[in-house]
């Protein structure tokens, strides 16, 4: 299907969106101007879409990759039977082509999604060229894309480290606040204990003073009785 040789150029050859329901290629982009294999790419799309029960056998969201000697046919579909296709050289890494397709899908849906369900063949060719050409520029060189991915990974690592440090600082701050709250609570409890101890001490002193007065009164009464008795 894709085994014939193509023109020299980049790693990404052809980007397109088709309808699985009727096999119509609603929008396509030839990555290398003058690529003589354009008709072969179109025929490859038709060959895949016209496979028996294609729309029933292909699961929306699943990744499909058909690899020949020269090129690879990569595609996925959505629930509305739009087929997102990227034809690359055979050795182009799968780990990059499907992220490219995943990046293409929401942008295409936002701008052309409804039109793609009913428009005639090729109606979106000019309109999708800006989106598809940008994706090709971004993804055509795996080494460059890997460098960008590496930088992004480092940025994410830095973000994670910063988040981790901030979380640690917040946890330490939370611990400090809890320690301060515990200290304040202990101080309040100590102050309450001191107040209660002082109140209890005064109460006991009052009880002791009243007992002393009572004993003194009793002794005084006894002395008075004795004096009166002896005086008789």
Backbone torsions as a table, in degrees:
resi	resn	phi	psi	omega
1	UNK	NA	-49.9	-179.3
2	UNK	-116.8	21.9	-171.6
3	UNK	-81.7	-12.4	-179.0
4	UNK	-72.8	147.3	179.4
5	UNK	-68.7	154.1	-179.7
6	UNK	-124.3	-178.5	178.8
7	UNK	-71.5	154.3	176.9
8	UNK	-67.8	162.7	-179.6
9	UNK	148.1	-146.0	-175.3
10	UNK	-78.1	-177.8	-178.7
11	UNK	-84.2	-28.7	178.2
12	UNK	-98.7	124.4	-173.0
13	UNK	-100.5	-42.6	-168.6
14	UNK	-151.6	134.4	178.4
15	UNK	-126.6	134.5	-176.2
16	UNK	-155.8	162.1	171.3
17	UNK	-130.0	132.6	-178.6
18	UNK	-131.9	171.0	174.4
19	UNK	-104.8	127.8	179.1
20	UNK	-71.8	-27.1	-175.1
21	UNK	-64.7	-38.8	-178.1
22	UNK	-129.9	3.8	176.7
23	UNK	74.3	14.5	-177.8
24	UNK	-80.5	130.4	176.6
25	UNK	-87.8	97.7	-171.3
26	UNK	-78.9	-28.3	-179.9
27	UNK	-156.0	135.2	-178.5
28	UNK	-146.6	161.1	-178.6
29	UNK	-143.6	124.7	176.9
30	UNK	-91.0	115.3	-172.5
31	UNK	-65.3	-38.1	-178.8
32	UNK	-109.8	112.6	-179.4
33	UNK	-58.6	130.2	179.4
34	UNK	86.9	6.0	178.5
35	UNK	-61.2	117.1	-175.1
36	UNK	-72.6	-8.6	-178.6
37	UNK	-90.9	11.6	-177.4
38	UNK	-52.3	-47.6	-178.2
39	UNK	-65.3	-32.6	177.5
40	UNK	-65.9	-38.0	177.5
41	UNK	-64.7	-44.3	179.4
42	UNK	-62.9	-43.1	179.5
43	UNK	-64.6	-36.6	178.2
44	UNK	-62.9	-41.7	177.9
45	UNK	-60.8	-47.7	-179.0
46	UNK	-63.0	-38.8	-179.7
47	UNK	-62.7	-40.8	179.1
48	UNK	-70.4	-47.4	-176.4
49	UNK	-66.9	-28.0	-178.0
50	UNK	-90.6	5.4	176.9
51	UNK	-61.3	145.4	-177.5
52	UNK	-53.6	128.1	177.1
53	UNK	55.6	32.9	-178.2
54	UNK	-52.8	-50.6	-173.6
55	UNK	-68.5	-16.1	179.3
56	UNK	-96.7	-23.7	-178.5
57	UNK	-89.4	-23.2	-177.6
58	UNK	-90.1	126.5	-178.5
59	UNK	-90.3	125.8	178.4
60	UNK	-55.1	133.5	179.0
61	UNK	89.5	-14.8	179.0
62	UNK	-79.1	156.1	-179.1
63	UNK	-100.5	134.4	179.3
64	UNK	-129.0	135.6	-177.7
65	UNK	-140.3	116.9	177.7
66	UNK	-110.2	116.3	-172.6
67	UNK	-109.4	127.1	174.6
68	UNK	-106.5	-167.9	179.9
69	UNK	-70.7	-31.4	-175.3
70	UNK	-109.3	-49.2	-174.0
71	UNK	-121.8	167.0	176.2
72	UNK	-127.1	135.9	-179.9
73	UNK	-103.7	110.9	-176.1
74	UNK	-113.6	132.6	-179.5
75	UNK	-158.3	162.7	171.3
76	UNK	-148.2	168.6	179.3
77	UNK	-130.4	165.3	173.4
78	UNK	-114.5	-179.9	-174.0
79	UNK	-68.2	-18.0	178.5
80	UNK	-97.2	18.1	173.3
81	UNK	67.2	23.4	169.3
82	UNK	-82.2	136.2	-178.4
83	UNK	-111.3	123.8	-177.8
84	UNK	-104.2	120.6	-168.5
85	UNK	-124.3	136.3	171.4
86	UNK	-135.5	120.2	175.9
87	UNK	-100.2	126.9	-177.6
88	UNK	-128.3	174.1	169.0
89	UNK	-66.5	155.1	-172.6
90	UNK	-59.5	-35.4	-175.0
91	UNK	-84.8	-2.0	179.6
92	UNK	-63.2	130.9	-172.3
93	UNK	-66.7	134.6	177.9
94	UNK	-63.0	-29.9	-178.4
95	UNK	-65.7	-14.2	178.6
96	UNK	-106.7	-34.2	-173.6
97	UNK	-68.1	-36.7	-178.9
98	UNK	-78.1	-33.0	168.2
99	UNK	-59.3	-35.5	176.4
100	UNK	-62.8	-46.2	178.8
101	UNK	-63.1	-41.8	179.3
102	UNK	-63.4	-31.7	176.7
103	UNK	-74.6	-32.4	-178.6
104	UNK	-71.6	-39.0	-170.5
105	UNK	-56.9	-56.1	-176.8
106	UNK	-64.1	-34.7	179.2
107	UNK	-68.0	-41.4	178.9
108	UNK	-65.1	-45.1	-179.1
109	UNK	-60.3	-42.2	-177.6
110	UNK	-62.9	-40.6	-175.1
111	UNK	-91.1	-37.4	-171.2
112	UNK	-131.3	4.8	-171.4
113	UNK	-51.5	-51.8	-177.5
114	UNK	-70.0	-39.6	179.9
115	UNK	-61.3	-37.0	-176.2
116	UNK	-64.9	-18.1	-177.3
117	UNK	-78.9	-16.4	-175.1
118	UNK	-140.0	-9.2	-175.1
119	UNK	-71.6	157.6	178.3
120	UNK	-73.7	170.6	-177.6
121	UNK	-60.7	132.5	177.0
122	UNK	77.1	2.9	-175.4
123	UNK	-64.2	-25.2	-176.4
124	UNK	-104.4	7.7	-175.5
125	UNK	-52.9	-52.3	-177.6
126	UNK	-68.5	-37.6	-175.9
127	UNK	-69.7	-32.2	-177.8
128	UNK	-87.4	-9.3	-173.7
129	UNK	-60.1	-38.9	179.9
130	UNK	-63.6	-47.8	179.5
131	UNK	-63.8	-49.1	-175.7
132	UNK	-67.8	-38.3	-179.4
133	UNK	-65.4	-37.1	178.3
134	UNK	-65.4	-42.7	178.3
135	UNK	-62.4	-40.3	178.4
136	UNK	-63.0	-44.8	178.7
137	UNK	-61.1	-40.0	-177.0
138	UNK	-71.2	-32.3	-170.7
139	UNK	-112.3	-7.8	-172.3
140	UNK	-63.9	-36.4	-178.1
141	UNK	-100.3	103.7	-177.7
142	UNK	-58.4	-39.3	-178.9
143	UNK	-62.4	-44.4	179.2
144	UNK	-64.8	-42.2	179.7
145	UNK	-64.9	-37.2	177.9
146	UNK	-64.8	-38.4	177.9
147	UNK	-63.2	-44.1	177.9
148	UNK	-61.6	-43.5	179.4
149	UNK	-63.0	-38.6	179.0
150	UNK	-64.6	-43.0	177.7
151	UNK	-62.7	-44.5	178.9
152	UNK	-61.8	-38.0	178.5
153	UNK	-64.8	-40.9	177.6
154	UNK	-64.0	-40.9	177.8
155	UNK	-61.0	-43.1	179.0
156	UNK	-64.7	-38.5	176.9
157	UNK	-61.7	-43.1	178.3
158	UNK	-62.4	-42.8	178.4
159	UNK	-60.4	-45.2	-180.0
160	UNK	-62.5	-41.8	178.5
161	UNK	-62.9	-43.6	179.0
162	UNK	-63.1	-44.0	178.4
163	UNK	-61.5	-41.4	179.3
164	UNK	-63.1	-44.1	178.9
165	UNK	-64.0	-42.9	179.3
166	UNK	-64.0	-42.7	177.9
167	UNK	-60.8	-40.9	177.9
168	UNK	-62.6	-43.2	178.6
169	UNK	-63.2	-41.5	179.3
170	UNK	-65.8	-39.0	177.4
171	UNK	-64.6	-42.9	177.9
172	UNK	-63.5	-40.0	178.0
173	UNK	-63.6	-40.6	178.8
174	UNK	-64.3	-40.9	177.5
175	UNK	-63.0	-43.4	179.3
176	UNK	-60.6	-43.4	179.2
177	UNK	-63.8	-40.1	178.7
178	UNK	-65.6	-39.5	178.1
179	UNK	-63.0	-42.8	178.2
180	UNK	-62.7	-41.1	178.3
181	UNK	-64.5	-42.7	178.5
182	UNK	-63.5	-41.5	179.2
183	UNK	-62.8	-44.5	178.9
184	UNK	-62.7	-40.6	179.2
185	UNK	-64.2	-42.0	177.8
186	UNK	-64.3	-40.7	177.8
187	UNK	-63.1	-41.5	177.7
188	UNK	-63.7	-41.6	178.7
189	UNK	-65.4	-39.6	178.6
190	UNK	-65.3	-41.6	178.7
191	UNK	-64.1	-41.6	178.0
192	UNK	-64.3	-40.1	178.2
193	UNK	-62.9	-43.1	178.4
194	UNK	-61.6	-42.6	179.9
195	UNK	-64.4	-43.5	179.0
196	UNK	-65.6	-39.0	178.7
197	UNK	-64.9	-42.1	178.7
198	UNK	-63.4	-44.2	178.5
199	UNK	-61.6	-44.7	179.3
200	UNK	-63.4	-41.0	179.1
201	UNK	-61.8	-44.4	178.7
202	UNK	-64.4	-39.1	179.1
203	UNK	-63.5	-43.6	179.5
204	UNK	-66.9	-38.0	176.9
205	UNK	-62.7	-40.4	178.4
206	UNK	-64.8	-42.7	176.6
207	UNK	-61.8	-42.9	179.1
208	UNK	-63.4	-41.4	179.9
209	UNK	-65.5	-42.0	178.8
210	UNK	-64.7	-39.9	178.3
211	UNK	-64.0	-41.1	178.4
212	UNK	-62.8	-42.7	179.0
213	UNK	-64.3	-40.3	179.4
214	UNK	-64.0	-45.0	178.4
215	UNK	-62.8	-42.4	178.8
216	UNK	-61.9	-39.8	179.1
217	UNK	-65.3	-42.0	179.0
218	UNK	-62.8	-45.6	178.6
219	UNK	-60.4	-41.8	-179.8
220	UNK	-62.9	-42.9	179.3
221	UNK	-63.2	-44.0	179.4
222	UNK	-60.7	-42.8	179.4
223	UNK	-63.6	-41.6	179.5
224	UNK	-62.8	-43.6	179.0
225	UNK	-61.7	-43.5	179.5
226	UNK	-63.0	-44.6	-178.8
227	UNK	-62.5	-43.7	-179.8
228	UNK	-64.4	-42.0	-179.0
229	UNK	-64.4	-44.8	-179.2
230	UNK	-68.1	-31.2	-178.8
231	UNK	-68.0	-26.3	178.1
232	UNK	-75.1	NA	NA
